[in-house]
């Protein structure tokens, strides 16, 4: 299911951290949107700003960080104008988040049934009996076997895959319009990863929920999302339909991410594919200059790249890239 209505819009959001070394901008004018029933992927290496984007949407930026610029619109309502109490009502009911590590996100001293029930009682005003039935239904919906027994267990009694399914059940129990999934399969083995993504695809189709998937793996994006935002050093460097970007990436960083995945290699040819790696590491954001932050790692960098950050340029329908070589 895919709609054309923009459910969530992030417009020019900046996040600054005030440190002993001065102000560090960890998100720099990030703009993106997700439509009703659509899956948007946000991809990049660790430290590129993916998780911070999700935390900004949830208004959970940790201290001493602060959103200093921009708007976050949910159905045209700016979340940055809401009080903390109003925002608490929205978290879990209209926007939910699946965190990277379920063992730290779940409370170890409460049963999983209690943790799901609490969310239903809080956001839907359901009685304990109604909440208990809905909690059981949700565990069954996310494919947990013997749900009647599992609902009485504690997080440490479940496998990593089961805990992640519990997190998905909690996130979806109030039928949010937007679901944020931050590296939802990082700590899981490959088989369980595939099951979790199949579950998310199934849920998206059945519930029409807009999903924002955060990952470092372009292969996952290719399988799951319709649109993709590529981030680097707190900035959006490329955005567009997944198929178009996989086939014709315009930013050198996007090309590097794709060439790290065997079955996505741009031009494998008849010979055995040699996997490339992107040289260097993501820069320290306190030392990013005026130019493109990818310059130290870019084999195509020019003098102009060092002096000025390129603006976002439209290179095709719904396809934009921030690179001086765009369209060349």
FENLINVEN-V450084 format. One record per residue. RES is the residue in one small letter. SS is DSSP state (H for helix, E for strand, L for the rest). Layout:
res & ss
RES & SS
RES & SS
This chain:
res & ss
x & L
x & L
x & L
x & L
x & L
x & E
x & E
x & E
x & E
x & E
x & E
x & E
x & E
x & E
x & E
x & E
x & E
x & E
x & E
x & L
x & L
x & E
x & E
x & E
x & E
x & E
x & E
x & E
x & E
x & E
x & E
x & E
x & E
x & E
x & E
x & L
x & L
x & L
x & E
x & E
x & E
x & E
x & E
x & L
x & L
x & L
x & L
x & L
x & L
x & H
x & H
x & H
x & H
x & H
x & H
x & H
x & H
x & L
x & L
x & L
x & L
x & L
x & L
x & L
x & E
x & E
x & E
x & E
x & E
x & E
x & E
x & E
x & E
x & E
x & L
x & L
x & E
x & E
x & H
x & H
x & H
x & L
x & L
x & H
x & H
x & H
x & H
x & H
x & H
x & H
x & E
x & L
x & L
x & L
x & E
x & E
x & E
x & E
x & L
x & L
x & L
x & H
x & H
x & H
x & H
x & L
x & L
x & L
x & L
x & L
x & E
x & H
x & H
x & H
x & H
x & H
x & H
x & H
x & H
x & H
x & H
x & H
x & H
x & H
x & L
x & L
x & L
x & H
x & H
x & H
x & H
x & H
x & H
x & H
x & H
x & H
x & H
x & H
x & H
x & H
x & H
x & L
x & L
x & L
x & L
x & L
x & H
x & H
x & H
x & H
x & L
x & L
x & L
x & E
x & H
x & H
x & H
x & L
x & L
x & H
x & H
x & H
x & H
x & H
x & H
x & H
x & H
x & H
x & H
x & H
x & H
x & H
x & L
x & L
x & L
x & L
x & L
x & E
x & E
x & E
x & E
x & E
x & L
x & L
x & L
x & L
x & L
x & L
x & L
x & H
x & H
x & H
x & H
x & H
x & H
x & H
x & H
x & H
x & H
x & H
x & H
x & H
x & H
x & H
x & H
x & H
x & H
x & L
x & L
x & E
x & E
x & E
x & E
x & E
x & E
x & L
x & L
x & H
x & H
x & H
x & H
x & H
x & H
x & H
x & L
x & L
x & E
x & E
x & E
x & E
x & E
x & E
x & L
x & L
x & E
x & E
x & E
x & E
x & E
x & E
x & E
x & H
x & H
x & H
x & H
x & H
x & H
x & L
x & L
x & L
x & L
x & H
x & H
x & H
x & H
x & H
x & H
x & H
x & H
x & L
x & L
x & H
x & H
x & H
x & L
x & L
x & L
x & L
x & L
x & L
x & L
x & L
x & L
x & L
x & L
x & L
x & L
x & L
x & L
x & L
x & L
x & L
x & L
x & L
x & H
x & H
x & H
x & L
x & L
x & L
x & L
x & L
x & L
x & L
x & H
x & H
x & H
x & L
x & L
x & L
x & L
x & L
x & H
x & H
x & H
x & H
x & H
x & L
x & L
x & L
x & L
x & L
x & E
x & E
x & E
x & E
x & L
x & L
x & E
x & E
x & E
x & L
x & L
x & L
x & L
x & L
x & L
x & L
